[in-house]
Amino acid sequence: MCDLRRPAAGGMMDLAYVCEWEKWSKSTHCPSVPLACAWSCRNLIAFTMDLRSDDQDLTRMIHILDTEHPWDLHSIPSEHREAITCLEWDQSGSRLLSADADGQIKCWSMADHLANSWESSVGSLVEGDPIVALSWLHNGVKLALHVEKSGASSFGEKFSRVKFSPSLTLFGGKPMEGWIAVTVSGLVTVSLLKPSGQVLTSTESLCRLRGRVALADIAFTGGGNIVVATADGSSASPVQFYKVCVSVVSEKCRIDTEILPSLFMRCTTDLNRKDKFPAITHLKFLARDMSEQVLLCASSQTSSIVECWSLRKEGLPVNNIFQQISPVGESPGRLREALVTRQLKRATAVPSPRPHSFPRGLALAFHDGSVHIVHRLSLQTMAVFYSSATPRPVDEPAIKRPRTAGPAVHFKAMQLSWTSLALVGIDNQGKLSVLRLSPSMGHPLEVGLALRHLLFLLEYCMVTGYDWWDILLHVQPSMVQSLVEKLHEEYTRQTAALQQVLSTRILAMKASLCKLSPCTVTRVCDYHTKLFLIAISSTLKSLLRPHFLNTPDKSPGDRLTEICAKITDVDIDKVMINLKTEEFVLDMNTLQALQQLLQWVGDFVLYLLASLPNQGSLLRPGHSFLRDGTSLGMLRELMVVIRIWGLLKPSCLPVYTATSDTQDSMSLLFRLLTKLWICCRDEGPASEPDEALVDECCLLPSQLLIPSLDWLPASDGLVSRLQPKQPLRLQFGRAPTLPGSAATLQLDGLARAPGQPKIDHLRRLHLGACPTEECKACTRCGCVTMLKSPNRTTAVKQWEQRWIKNCLCGHGPDACVTSRAAEEAPAFVQLGPWPTYRPPRTPRSLDHPPGHPK
């Protein structure tokens, strides 16, 4: 049994949650197989587990889950004939490679950008030759993190591009996509994905004298070359290194290999330990783009020894006679090793380190169920976690100790998150555990320094486009306010162009932070609404077309913004006459199709003005808009656009329920909105609205029916429920009954009961309690929208095109600066029709094949 409540040493590593399989009959248990797992930059976890059906048919399964909703497991029948040996995500987090012991490699990609819909259309095969190492080709994007400059104002000083060549480039320098794999017989196979969809595959031997390869790993150099490290599994044999160069010649893939200097593990040269560790069990480069350092682990039945090697070439002194015949610019050299060695318990899993590990630590899992984080350079232990029961005192009589049934629970596969602040492990019983790894790692930090660490990583995710869920695991409710303020302060220091690029991502980041504290939960609605408002404004402005092609540089949307900011008149018609109305002419069908979005703008303006008398209530959604001059100015511009379009087609105007038939609701709302905007349009602290404006807003409920807005649903995920650092026990395929989050405790109106009607928040349509149409839901906020559009107009398609890969809450790939990780990413899972769900079957313990007694 796992002791879920035992903290790590010094509190630096603790368990966040455990997800188990439902108990099923023994006839459906799977056999013992090797495990593989992978963690993407979008915080999707993929892992393997085989299932045996009642008729003894074995199915090789790949399971994919979102760390925020681990119980929503999506299982893919991989159709691999042999055990899956490798899993590898690409840098965008949207494609997954799987390889098996029969030499088959499959490339899985999302269908329609849905996280629970995967398809494999391309792959490669080295028939009958098991794959022992697999990697995507490097795309040439490498980012350096300058922790010592975390106080700098510019993101360019904190994060800089490193000169790094792609493994292979197309015409114009664009990196070519593909993958490289190493087989057990010593072959290297490379598959290239051409833009046309064609796959070029080539296979070559690593060296002329091929030998058995039990372990291998792949790394990349800054010059575009590939380094492969191999071992035959015996510690008495050398660890070989090869340089691999990939090129395209005459539309064919070409592979050139070169043997590099090899090394023997130090434990084999020590007479006292020569035969103590007979087998090399783990071989890892310290990073995919760091081919100079390699980690080796040799094991016996009871213990392991870990060696960290630093590889570099250095010149050797030679006789003057030989110097005269040496080529110019070249000197004899050798592979120099700077070695650190440490003997430990028997290791069972070593995850691949991340290129930007923070801190720079290595994770090691041992057979007794413990996990150690050791320093990369000294291999000294920085944190320890025990997954098994608390060890008893040594002096306790052995007769009192009950016998344990079967081997101890230990991790068979592990992987770090992309910021190295979380660790996932799959144990020998098939359970999935997610652990927090503190950024301080063994060194208690002050609150201010801990905030700087988290802020630095949040900025890193903002720049790269990586998901920041694993960072939220370490944010306490008391930190939220400070983090949001400091994040906004750092954002405002950037250039205007960079601020525009990162504008949506910082709002999504603020919203996810505010979910963690009851004091800031209402701001979540405000940030989501601001994202929606920005999207509507940019979409509607993009529909405006200049009347003449040879117009000045400014677009109609820019001129609209300039005129509305210059003219402060409260009469909407006087503002309208300063615009060229011919630029606002649209097709009648288009205007009618946009009515739902225009209705939302009108309802939101009415809601804000009606809530002005209650502006002192922080628990009321929309509070921050009353002091946001930019958002109020955006609403004012949209009201002008709606007024002009209403003259062309009155049926597209927002519908208000007024007490008087002669009242011009649009003019009334624009007048009050302009007065409120004038109070806070200038930079600096906003002035208080005068009493006359507040009195007029108090009368609004007696003049117009105030609508109840449909906010984005409160998330039912885990991150807001993990703050007390009490680990949760979850079950695959069964939604848990968890304590209420900050949102549901503070605002019951944000949470929807299961029987309440669902709303298509993208199109502002009511779907009913049980939608008949196929829908998709965001994996983070639960926002539901239909898969197929009910409208075919061009403007609506343009609006919906914005949200194919993104969600209204901001999660998903928006524009990125330095990384291709945000090109395609999962934001949704498919829902409905609503079948009865059968939970996944339980994999058998990996230490007991079928028919073997425990």
Helices and strands as residue ranges (DSSP letters): G 9-11, E 13-20, G 26-28, E 37-39, E 44-52, E 58-66, E 69-77, E 84-89, E 95-100, E 104-110, E 118-125, E 131-136, E 143-145, G 147-149, H 155-158, E 159-161, E 177-183, E 187-193, E 199-205, E 215-220, E 226-231, E 239-249, E 252-263, H 266-269, G 271-273, E 279-287, E 290-299, E 303-315, H 320-325, E 333-345, E 347-349, E 361-366, E 370-375, E 381-386, G 398-400, E 411-416, E 422-427, E 432-437, H 447-464, H 469-472, G 477-479, H 480-492, H 496-514, H 522-542, H 556-566, H 572-576, G 581-584, H 588-593, H 595-611, G 612-614, G 623-627, H 629-648, G 650-652, H 665-680, H 691-698, H 700-703, G 719-721, E 728-731, H 742-746, G 748-750, E 758-760, E 765-768, E 775-778, E 784-786, H 794-801, G 820-822, E 828-831
